[in-house]
Amino acid sequence: MAVLEFDTRTAEVARAMADRLAAFADAAVETPHKTAGPGAAAHGSSLADGYPGIALALLHADRTLDEPKLIDAAHALLRRCAQATAEEPLSGAGLYAGTAGFASVLLDFAAYDRRYLPSLRRIADRLGEQIVATPRLEPGAGLPVAVFDVISGAAGQLAAAARLCTALESSPGEPIRTAAERLTEYLLRVTEPDARQRPGWFTSSDYFPDYPGYEEQAPHGMYNLGFAHGLPGIVSALCAAAAAGIGGPGPAERLEQATAWLVRNRLRDDVPGAAWPNLLRAEEGTGLPVAPVGGHAARAAWCYGAPGIGIALLSASKVLGDTALEATAVGALQRVADWAPAERNIFSPSLCHGNAGLLAVYQRAHAVTGSASFRAMAEDSLSTVLSLADEALPYVVADEPLRGDFVDDPGFLNGAAGVLLALCGALAPQATGWDEVFFLTPA
């Protein structure tokens, strides 16, 4: 496929997807108390699957495709988000289901339209106060991943708070600055090894998520290695704190230790480049992590696997100026690029666990390193996303969380909005700024 033809097809799919999401937005605004369409969000203000992520996609699609109706729909849907939040206040501060996600999207809107700045300052204050008021479990006997992870926990909250501190030029004592400092201190405690050298982010079996397989894999507890729920996400959040000047030298010092831990605990095999399993099991009695000898690499996704870990290590290598760590990150990302498509175990078009996520990862990796191989991998992922597009579907693409299980989802993390954002980044490099909320750090 010629480059021009490739770009034309990408624009066609992006425009069709944007039109469907604009229609979804119109329905959500006109009939706010009814389901707006297939897969309509349970809570309008959730970034993961609600109105903010769709509004963000329409904002960037307008700037990429130059269609005024898209920005009109984006503004209207964002106003509907604010209304939904007023009607049903967000109970949590999390990035993907709480106030941090809504604030992150509002930040992008304020960057393009200064009229949103007063609202942004108000939501930043509210988020800061909410974070400070949130009780947090301390490391010791084991922690649920939701208290420290990217999706609901401290890592996602810190990344959002750090972005807001920078954008609003916050000063000490302001609620969002205080919140960012508290979250940084908390994640430093969570990543501190105890007297037995057991990392604080250990998750005991009492706190296992409600997914099958954990008890069999790790009956005595585990250490999550996914970007979405484990140490790599914490690494990226500490990168955001370091870049924003929050926490003094602490974040950078801990990044050195945490990234060294990840490098030591990669799979030991004869394949070039680094890879990791989904988790490390804890040893009976001690709770110490058991080295992954002879294990299987996780799927090649943002949420779990070498793409998410590699991009976190790449961010940390730039913060630390560590060329050896950068080489490990590049090796991990290249290993995935060298796999045959079937080995990657990726079949959905989505951001979280699919090909749009790989497109975003390798666009970011190419922007940071200039690697021609990473650009080729991004183009390969784009081609796969386009092959999964079907205008007979309500949102042009459907998530496939399990083989043969298709879900019509307009949202950001698993649905059409996230795919549209990845396509916008492929069409216009300046449209990749949205990926800060995905990777927690700016390129």
N, C-alpha and C positions, 0 to 999 in steps of 0.2 A: 504494500500500500504506500503510495507516494505521500510525502510529508503534507502537501496541501490537502489531499484527499483525507488524510488522517485527521488534520485539524478541522476540516469541514464536518466530518462525521462526529467528532467530539463536540463541536458547537451545536450540531443538530440534536444530539442526545441531551446536552446540557439545557438547550432551549426548551425541549419537550418536557424535561423534568421540572424546570423552573416554572413553566406554564401550569403544570399540575399542582405544584406547591403553592403557586399564587392563587389558584382556584380553591385549594384547601384553606388558605389564609382568608380569602373572601368569605367562605362559608363559616369559618370560625368566628369571624367578626360579626357577620349578619345574624347567626344563630348561636350565640355564645353558650347557651345552656343545652345544646343538642350536640350529638356526635357529628363532627365536621366531615368525616369520611372514613374509609377503611383504615384501621390502625390508629385512629385518633387517640391522642394522649390522654391518660387517666388524669393527669394533673397538668394544666396548661403551662405551668412555670418551670417544669423540669427541662434542663438542657439536654439530657440524654434522649428523651423521646417526646418532648413537648414543644410549645410554641417558640421559646427562645432560639433553639437550634435551627428551626425552620426560618425564622426571621433573619438569622445570621446568614443562612444560605442564600436567601433572596437578596440581602444587602450586597453580597459579593457577586452574585449572578448579575445584578443590575450593573455593577461596575465593569464586569467582564463582557456582558452581552449588549449593554447599552439599550435596555428596554425600560422606559420610565414606569410602566405598569408594575414592574417588579419592585422598585423602591417604594412605590405607593403601598403595595401589599406588605412589604417589610415593615414600614412605619406603622401601618394599621395593626399588624399582628403584634408588634412590640407593645403598642398601647393596650392591646388585649391581654398581653402578658402581665402588664402592670395592674390591670383591672382584676385579673385572676388572682394575683398575689394579694391584693387588697381584700378580695372576697374570702380567700382561703390562704392566710399567711403561711409561708414556707416554714416548717418546723425545724428543719436542719440547715446547717451552713454548707453542706457538701457541694462539690463542683458539678456533679452530674444530676443531683436531685434536689439541690437546695439553693440558697441565696447566692453562693459564690458563682454558680453557673449563670444565673440571671445577670449578676453584676459584670461578669466577663463579657457577655454579649452586649450589654449596654455600653461597655468600654469601647467596643469596636464601632458602635453607632456614634458615640461621642467623638471618635477620631475623625469621622467624616462630616459630622454636623454638631457644631459647638452648642447648639440649643439643648442638647442632651446633658451638658455638663452639670447643671444644677441637680438633675435627677441622679446623675452618676455619683455626685458627692453625697447625696442623701442615702443612696443604697450602700455606698462604701461605709458610711457611718453605721448604718444598720447592721451590715455584715460584721464590722469590727466589734460592735457591742455583742452580737450573737455569738461570735467565736469566743470572746473573752468569758461569756457567761456559760459556755458549754463545759460541763464536767468531763474529765478525761481519765480513763483508766491508766494507771501507771504500769510500766513493764515490771515483770516479776514472775508470776505464775503462768503467764501466757496472755496474749491479747487477741481479740477478734480482728481480722484484717480491716474491718470497716472503720476502726478508730484511727488507722494511720494511712490508709490507701488513697489512691487518686480519685476513685469514684465517689466515696462518701466521706472519707477521713481527712486527716491533717495534711497529707501531701497535696491533695487537690485544693484544699482551702488555702494553704500557704502559697501555692503558685498564683492563685487568683489575688490574694492579698498583696503579694509582692508586685504584681503587674499594676494594681491600683495605686500602691505607694509611689511607684515610679511615674505613672501617668498624672497623678494628682499632686506630685511633688509634696508628699505628706511630711510633716515634721513630727519629732518625738512628742508623745502625749496625745496625738490624734487617734481616734478609735481604731482605724485600719492599721496604723503603724504599730500600735500596741498589740493588736491581734497578730500581725506578722511576726513580731518579736516573740510573743508567747508560743506561737506555733513552731517557730524555729527552735526555741528552747525545748519544746516537747519532743520534736523529732530527733534532736540531739540525744535526749534521754532514751528514746525508743531504739536508737541505733548504737547505744553504748553497751558493750559486752559486760556481763556481770562478773562476779569473782571467779566463776567457773568457766569464763569465756563463752557463755551462752548469750548470743545476741538478744537484745530486748524485744525485737519484733517476732520472737517465737510465738507460734499459735498452738495452744494446747488443743487436744481433741475435743474438749468441752466447747470450744469456740469454732469448730469447723463449720464452714458454710453449708447450706442445705443442698449440696450437689453430691451425686454418687461418686464413689471411688476414693474419697479421702481416707476413710477408715481402713480400707485395704492397703493403700499405698503407705500410709503413715500413722499406724495405730497409736504411737506415743507422742504425736504432735508433729508439726511441720514448719518449714520456712518457705513462704510463697516467693516465687521467682518471676512472677508476671509483672509487666509494667502497670497493669490496671490495679493489681491488688498486693503487690509485693515491694521488695527492696528497690528495683529499678525506678519505680515511680517516686519513691522517697529521694533517690539520688537526683532525679530531675527537679524535684521541688527544692532541694538544697542548692542546686545550681541557680534556680530563680532567686533564692534568698541571697546568695553570694553576689549575683549580678546586680541586685537592688541595694547592696550594702547593708543588709539586715543581719544582725547577729555577730558582727565583727569577724574575727578570723575563724570562728567556730565552724560555720558551714564548709569552708574550704578544707579545713583540717579533717573534718569527718568525711568529706568526699574522698579524700585520699584513702582512708581506712575502708570505707564501704565499697569503693570500686575495686580495691585490692582483694576484698573478700569475694566479690563476684568473679573476678578473674581466677582466683584460686579454686573456686567451686564450680568451674565449668566442667563439661563432660571431658573425660579422658579417653580419646580415641585416636585413630590414625588419620582422620579426615582433616584437611587443612582448614583453619579458621575455627573460631570458638562457637560453641553451642551449649545450651542449658536445657534441663528438663523443666517441667512445670513447677516443681517444688523439690526441696530436700526433706527427707524424713528425719525426724529427731531420734536419737539413740535412746533406747530404754534405760531408765534410771538417771542418766545425766542430762538428757534433753539437748545434747550437743548435736549439730548438724552432721549427717553422715554423707561423706563425699560421694558424688554420683559416678561410681565406677560401673561401666558396662550398661548404663541406662540408655534410654531413648530420648532424642531431642524433642522438645515441645513443637507444636505446630508453628508455622512461620507467620506469626501475626503480631499486631500491635499489643494486644491484650496479654498474650503469652507467647514466648519464643524469642529467638535471636533478633528479629527486627526491632521490637520494643526495647530489649536490653541493649542492643547495639546503638540505638539512637540516644539512649540515656548515657551510655559510656562516651559517646562522641561529644555530647554536650559537656560532660564532666571534664573530658580531656582538654577542651578549649578553656574552661574556667581555670583549670590547674596548669595549663601549658605543658601537658604531659604527652610527649610524642609516642611513648611506648603504649600508653592507654589508648591513644588514637589508633595506633596500629591494630590493637586488639579489637576495637570497635569496628574498624574497616574490615578486618578479617571475618568477624561475625556476620556482617552484612553481606560480604562477598560470598560467604559459604551458602547463604540462602539463595543468592543470585545464581550460584552454580548448580543448585539442586534442579532436578527435573520438576515440572509443575506438580506432578502427582506426589512427589516427596514433600512438598510444602504443606499439604493437607489443608489447602485454602480453596474454597469453592463459592463462597458468598461474595456479592459485590460490596459489602459494607465496609465501614471504617474499622470497627472494633476487631472483627475476626475475619476480614475479607480482603479482597483485592484493592478496594479504594484505600484501605489502610496501608497496604504495601506501596501503592502509588504515592501516598503522602510521605511515607517513610523515605522512599528513595528519591523523591523530589528534594526533601530536606537534606538527605545525605549528599546528594549531588551539589546542592547549593553550598554546603559546608566544605566539601573536599574537592569538588571539580572532577570527580571520577567519571570517565566516560562509561564505565561498566555500570555505575549506579544510574546514569541517565538512561542507558539501555534497559535496565531493569524497571525503571519508572515507565518507560514506553511500553514494555511488555505487560506490565500490570494494567496500564491504561487500555491496551488492546483487549485484555481479558474483561475488564469492566464493560467496554463497549459491546463485546460479544454477548454479555448477559442482559443487555438492555432490550426491552420489548415494549413498544408503545401500546400493546393491548393490556398491559398491566396498569393498575390505578396510578402508580407513581413511576412507571417506566422500568424500575428495578424492584425486585423483591428480595428481602433478606432470606438466607437459607441457613439457620443456625445448626440444623442437622441435615444430613443428606436426604433430599426429597421432602423436607418440611419447609414449605415456603410461607413467608409472612409479609403481608403488605404493610409497610411501616414508613410513614413520612418523616421520621425523626432523624436526629443527628448521629447518634452512636451506631445504631444498627439499620438505619433506613436511608431514604432517598436524599434527605438534606445533607448528610455527611458525604454521600457519593457526589452530589452536585458540587459541594465545596472542593472536593479533590479534582473534579473535572475543571472547575474554574482555575485552580492553580496550574493545571496542565495547559490551559489556553493562554493564561497571562501570568507570568512569574510574579508580578506585583500583587496578584490575588492570593498568594500563599500566606499572607500575614495571619489568616484565621488559624493557622496550625499551631500558634502559641498556646491555644487552649487545649490542643490535643497532645502536644509534647511538653507543655508546661514552661518551656524556655523559648526565647526568640532565637532565630538563626543568626 
